[in-house]
Amino acid sequence: MTVHLKKLSVGSESLASLRHWQTERVRNGMELMHVTRNTPRRADEVLDGGSIFWVIKGVMCARQPITELRSMQRADGKPACGIVLAPEI
């Protein structure tokens, strides 16, 4: 069964500002990735067609497919999970 994630797009004023931020990341050669402290418990189900549903200013307003979950380390040395996103919103 596919599992989706709901995430706050902190700092975004609108869907247009989220798109602009992501476009700039890609233009600068960076991956589209949302880093979070914990890996989803149902990772296999997230990777089976799951998406992030972005919440901006209290409204769920966009869906973006998840392509990969990557183990990472934060700047302070603690573990993290990089949620790699498809470019389409």
Secondary structure, DSSP 8 states (H G I E B T S, - for coil): ----EEEE-TT-SSHHHHHHHHHHHHHTT---EEEESS--TTHHHHTTT-EEEEEETTEEEEEEEEEEEEEEE-TTS-EEEEEEE-S--
